[in-house]
Structure formats: C-alpha cells, structure tokens
Amino acid sequence: MKLSESSSRRFMEVARAIDQLLVKTFEDSFEELEPRLKALERRLLRAVVKTEYERQEVRRRIAETLFTEAYGRNCPWPVFGPTLRRIQRLGYSNVERRYHVACLYAQWCRRHPQHPDHEVRRLLDEVERSVLRLARGNKLREGLLTELAELRTRTGLHQGDTSTSWMVSPSSRRSTTSIPRVTSPKAV
C-alpha cells in the first residue's frame, strides 16, 4: 500500500515513540513495560494517527512489540500466550510480520518443551502457504522459504511431522481425519 507523505510522517512518529519507550524501559520487567506500551498506544491513537488504517497499524505495532518483548524476556505462557492471541486477532500487515511472529513462537516453544507445539506447527504451515502465494522469483519469497526451512530444522518443527504432535499438513489432514461417507439405503 502506498502511503501519503503525511501518513508516512505519522508512522515515523509512531516508530520513534515506540523505540524511545523501549530504550527507557530496557531494564524493566515485562509487567512494568506492558502498561507503559498500552498507555503509549492510547496516546498515539488519540493524538497522532488520523485514519482507521493507521489506527489498525498502531494496534498491530504495539501488539508486535509486546509479543517480541515477552519473547525476549522469556515470559511464561500465561504472559506470552495473550500477546500471541492479540496479534492473531489483529491480523498481520504483511507476510514478513506473519513470519516474524511464527518464528519467535517456534523458538519460544523450543525453550519451553513442556508446551504443546501443535499450534506453532499450524502457524508455520500458514506462513508457508502465505509465502508460497508470493510470485515465483520474488526474492522475499525465496528468502523466507529458505529461512522457514532452516527454522523448522533448527526447532524440529517439520511440516507434517506427527511424531510429537497430532497436527499434520492440511492436505494429509483431510485424508487421515475425514469421516467415511455413509449413504442411506435408498441411495444405493
């Protein structure tokens, strides 16, 4: 999406405000950072951005920042999980953001092996489908596919791997979990 010059300036102001807050709160716990980021979000929504698109993007940026900080501070699932859910509710601006979220979630699951990994497998599969929708020969497509394959290898979260999870790839899920069709006697 092509942004107007004024919209680009507002997004730069948003980015600067988030970065400044992160610098100021570098040593703070997530519990101290979260309310400050939410207060910043309210201020930005009220005073800086003008359009509904810009409001949605500010919500996404704050959600992504909270998620990234929860990951970076190695928060447990009761803290990390809601940050993931918020991003999923808001949606993704682009495939790179979707990849970033899935990547951090996969690495978080690797750090916390007691956490079931079926959801992250689903997210990685969704990312791959999104990346595959990019045009062949697109450098972003090729780069993300390579990174995704390396991530799956590094984390052991291979597509369709059912050794530690009930999730399988969508195509094989249809064939293995479909219910046999029952026909009525009149149809025979």
Summary of the structure (lengths in Angstrom):
residues: 188
radius of gyration: 20.2
end to end distance: 55.1
largest distance: 73.6
contacts: 488
relative contact order: 0.07
helix: 71%
strand: 0%
